Amino acid sequence: MNYLAFATLYDSLMEEAPYDEWKRFVINSVGPHRMKELSLLDVGCGTGELVLKLLDEGVTVTGVDLSADMLVVAKEKCERAGYTPLLIQQNMSKMPRLGEFDVVTVFCDSLNYLTTEDEVKRAFHCFAEQLSKDGLLLFDVHSISKINDGFIGQTFADDRGDIAYIWTSFEGEFPNSVEHELRFFVQNDSGLYDRYDELHKQRTFPVSSYESWLEDAGFVIENISADFTEQPPHDESERIFIKARKKNK
């Protein structure tokens, strides 16, 4: 399946994704009174749904994604809403310095698409390069239990009439990793269905590893929580949130 086809399906498949919760996490992390002052880099911005929500709050947003086709959809969506944010195609673990931002966000488990320790470490250093003095890094990742108990060995399916999919998750090649095999059936203009196949690989790491790598990249951990709450992670948490501040050197 080409990424443009997947990109056009993405919003339909993600319509229940908690974008308002991610926006709320940003607002709570920086303070509502600061939103209109912020310059923010949204890494792994996909089709720009969170970018749009932050633009509506008065934030100056730049979006980054590995997929040019996702960015095409994001650009069209933003323009329809009257916005023209800068959207850049980049690999998050190889980003050059794109500017100086108050906040870098990496949500919707985008960081989990980096499947080696070195990639994650390099990404943290890249994020630090984008931030101004005392800038904030806000991101989430799948918990180890979500990968191993929530995904591996599970099959998910949905039929929406014009779009149907079967999503099967298998153990990946690395510890705490998963491979998602997605099969889509999309109704075409003739009323027949086209089949598309996708493979997505994700991996997560212990929270202690993220802490260590962030500190090595020049961050101070300010808070670690879970599942859009103020509570620290526990064994059954699914999504881990980390707030880290760039050290004032």
C-alpha positions as CSV (number, residue, x, y, z in Angstrom):
1,M,0.0,0.0,0.0
2,N,1.5,3.4,-0.9
3,Y,1.6,6.0,1.8
4,L,-0.7,8.4,-0.1
5,A,-3.5,5.7,0.0
6,F,-2.8,5.1,3.7
7,A,-2.6,8.8,4.4
8,T,-6.1,9.4,2.9
9,L,-7.5,6.6,5.1
10,Y,-5.6,7.7,8.2
11,D,-8.1,10.3,9.5
12,S,-11.0,7.9,9.1
13,L,-9.2,5.2,11.0
14,M,-8.1,7.6,13.7
15,E,-11.3,9.5,14.2
16,E,-11.5,8.3,17.8
17,A,-7.9,9.2,18.6
18,P,-7.6,11.4,21.7
19,Y,-6.3,14.6,20.0
20,D,-8.1,16.8,22.5
21,E,-6.4,15.0,25.3
22,W,-3.0,15.5,23.7
23,K,-3.8,19.2,23.3
24,R,-4.9,19.3,27.0
25,F,-1.6,17.7,28.0
26,V,0.3,20.5,26.2
27,I,-1.9,23.2,27.8
28,N,-1.5,21.8,31.2
29,S,2.3,21.4,30.7
30,V,3.0,24.9,29.6
31,G,0.1,26.8,31.2
32,P,-3.0,28.2,29.3
33,H,-1.7,31.8,29.6
34,R,1.4,30.9,27.5
35,M,-0.3,29.2,24.5
36,K,-0.4,32.3,22.3
37,E,3.3,32.9,22.9
38,L,4.6,29.5,22.0
39,S,6.6,28.3,19.1
40,L,6.1,24.5,18.9
41,L,7.6,21.7,16.8
42,D,5.2,18.8,16.4
43,V,7.2,15.7,15.4
44,G,5.4,12.8,13.8
45,C,2.5,15.2,13.0
46,G,0.9,12.8,10.5
47,T,-2.1,14.4,8.8
48,G,-1.9,17.5,11.0
49,E,-4.9,16.9,13.3
50,L,-3.0,18.1,16.4
51,V,-1.3,20.8,14.5
52,L,-4.7,22.2,13.6
53,K,-5.9,22.1,17.2
54,L,-2.8,23.9,18.5
55,L,-3.1,26.5,15.7
56,D,-6.6,27.2,16.9
57,E,-5.2,27.9,20.3
58,G,-2.9,30.6,18.9
59,V,0.3,28.5,19.0
60,T,2.9,29.0,16.2
61,V,3.3,25.4,15.0
62,T,5.8,23.7,12.7
63,G,5.0,20.1,11.7
64,V,7.5,17.3,10.9
65,D,6.8,13.8,9.6
66,L,8.7,11.1,7.8
67,S,5.8,10.6,5.2
68,A,5.5,13.3,2.5
69,D,2.1,12.0,1.7
70,M,0.9,12.5,5.3
71,L,2.2,16.1,5.0
72,V,0.3,16.6,1.7
73,V,-2.9,15.7,3.6
74,A,-1.9,18.0,6.5
75,K,-1.2,20.9,4.2
76,E,-4.6,20.6,2.5
77,K,-6.4,20.3,5.8
78,C,-4.6,23.4,7.3
79,E,-5.2,25.5,4.2
80,R,-8.9,24.7,4.3
81,A,-8.9,26.0,7.8
82,G,-7.1,29.2,6.8
83,Y,-3.6,28.2,8.1
84,T,-0.3,27.8,6.3
85,P,2.1,26.3,8.9
86,L,5.6,25.1,7.9
87,L,5.5,21.4,7.3
88,I,8.8,19.5,6.9
89,Q,9.6,16.0,5.8
90,Q,12.3,14.6,8.1
91,N,13.4,11.5,10.0
92,M,13.1,12.4,13.7
93,S,16.4,10.6,14.5
94,K,18.3,12.5,11.8
95,M,16.8,16.0,12.0
96,P,19.1,19.0,11.4
97,R,18.4,22.0,13.5
98,L,15.1,23.4,12.1
99,G,14.9,26.5,14.3
100,E,14.5,27.4,17.9
101,F,11.3,26.2,19.6
102,D,9.8,26.6,23.0
103,V,8.3,23.1,22.9
104,V,8.8,19.9,21.0
105,T,6.0,17.4,21.0
106,V,6.1,13.7,19.9
107,F,2.7,12.1,20.5
108,C,0.5,9.2,19.3
109,D,3.4,6.8,20.1
110,S,5.4,8.2,17.1
111,L,8.6,7.6,19.0
112,N,7.8,3.8,19.2
113,Y,8.5,3.6,15.4
114,L,12.2,3.9,16.3
115,T,13.2,0.3,16.9
116,T,16.8,0.6,18.1
117,E,18.3,2.2,21.1
118,D,20.7,4.3,19.0
119,E,17.8,5.7,17.0
120,V,16.0,6.8,20.2
121,K,19.2,8.3,21.6
122,R,19.8,10.2,18.4
123,A,16.2,11.5,18.3
124,F,16.6,12.9,21.9
125,H,19.7,14.7,20.8
126,C,17.9,16.0,17.8
127,F,15.0,17.2,19.9
128,A,17.4,19.0,22.2
129,E,18.9,20.8,19.2
130,Q,15.5,22.2,18.3
131,L,14.8,23.7,21.7
132,S,15.5,27.1,23.2
133,K,17.1,27.4,26.6
134,D,14.8,25.8,29.2
135,G,12.6,24.5,26.3
136,L,10.2,21.6,26.9
137,L,10.0,18.1,25.4
138,L,6.6,16.4,25.7
139,F,6.1,12.9,24.4
140,D,4.3,9.6,25.0
141,V,5.2,6.0,24.3
142,H,3.5,2.6,24.6
143,S,4.2,0.9,27.9
144,I,5.9,-2.5,28.0
145,S,2.6,-4.1,29.1
146,K,0.7,-2.5,26.2
147,I,3.2,-4.0,23.7
148,N,3.4,-7.4,25.2
149,D,-0.1,-7.9,26.6
150,G,-2.3,-5.4,24.7
151,F,-0.9,-6.0,21.1
152,I,1.1,-9.2,20.6
153,G,-1.2,-12.1,19.6
154,Q,-4.2,-9.9,19.2
155,T,-6.4,-9.3,16.2
156,F,-8.6,-6.2,15.6
157,A,-11.1,-5.7,12.9
158,D,-13.7,-3.1,11.7
159,D,-16.1,-2.8,8.8
160,R,-17.4,0.7,8.0
161,G,-19.0,-0.2,4.7
162,D,-16.6,1.7,2.4
163,I,-13.6,0.8,4.4
164,A,-12.8,-2.4,6.3
165,Y,-9.6,-3.7,7.9
166,I,-8.1,-6.6,9.7
167,W,-5.2,-5.7,12.0
168,T,-3.1,-8.6,13.5
169,S,-0.2,-8.0,15.8
170,F,2.8,-10.4,16.2
171,E,5.9,-10.5,18.4
172,G,8.7,-8.4,16.8
173,E,12.4,-9.2,16.4
174,F,13.5,-7.2,19.4
175,P,12.4,-7.4,23.1
176,N,9.2,-5.4,23.8
177,S,8.6,-5.0,20.1
178,V,5.6,-5.7,17.9
179,E,4.8,-6.0,14.2
180,H,1.3,-4.9,13.1
181,E,0.1,-6.5,9.9
182,L,-2.8,-4.3,8.5
183,R,-5.0,-5.4,5.6
184,F,-7.4,-2.8,4.2
185,F,-10.3,-3.2,1.9
186,V,-11.4,0.1,0.3
187,Q,-14.4,0.5,-1.9
188,N,-13.6,2.0,-5.3
189,D,-15.8,4.0,-7.7
190,S,-17.1,0.8,-9.3
191,G,-18.4,-0.5,-6.0
192,L,-15.7,-3.2,-5.8
193,Y,-13.0,-3.3,-3.1
194,D,-9.3,-2.8,-3.5
195,R,-7.0,-4.6,-1.0
196,Y,-4.0,-2.9,0.5
197,D,-1.4,-4.3,3.0
198,E,0.7,-2.4,5.5
199,L,3.4,-3.5,8.0
200,H,4.1,-1.3,11.0
201,K,6.9,-2.1,13.5
202,Q,7.0,-0.6,16.9
203,R,9.2,-1.0,20.0
204,T,9.3,0.4,23.5
205,F,11.8,0.5,26.3
206,P,11.7,0.6,30.1
207,V,11.0,4.0,31.5
208,S,14.4,4.0,33.2
209,S,16.0,3.7,29.8
210,Y,14.1,6.7,28.5
211,E,15.2,8.6,31.6
212,S,18.8,7.8,31.2
213,W,18.9,8.6,27.5
214,L,17.1,11.9,28.1
215,E,19.6,12.9,30.8
216,D,22.5,12.0,28.4
217,A,20.9,14.2,25.7
218,G,20.8,17.2,28.1
219,F,17.3,17.0,29.6
220,V,16.0,17.1,33.2
221,I,13.0,15.0,33.8
222,E,10.1,17.1,35.3
223,N,7.3,14.6,35.3
224,I,6.3,11.0,34.3
225,S,2.7,10.1,34.2
226,A,0.3,7.6,32.5
227,D,-2.8,7.5,30.4
228,F,-3.7,11.2,30.4
229,T,-3.8,11.4,34.2
230,E,-1.6,13.0,36.8
231,Q,-0.7,9.6,38.2
232,P,2.6,7.9,37.8
233,P,2.8,4.7,35.7
234,H,1.9,1.3,37.2
235,D,2.1,-2.3,35.8
236,E,-1.2,-1.9,33.9
237,S,-0.6,1.5,32.4
238,E,-0.9,1.7,28.6
239,R,0.6,5.0,27.6
240,I,3.5,6.7,29.3
241,F,3.9,10.5,29.2
242,I,7.2,12.2,29.9
243,K,7.8,15.9,30.4
244,A,11.5,16.9,30.2
245,R,13.2,20.3,30.1
246,K,16.4,21.2,28.3
247,K,19.1,21.9,30.8
248,N,20.1,25.5,31.2
249,K,23.8,25.3,30.4
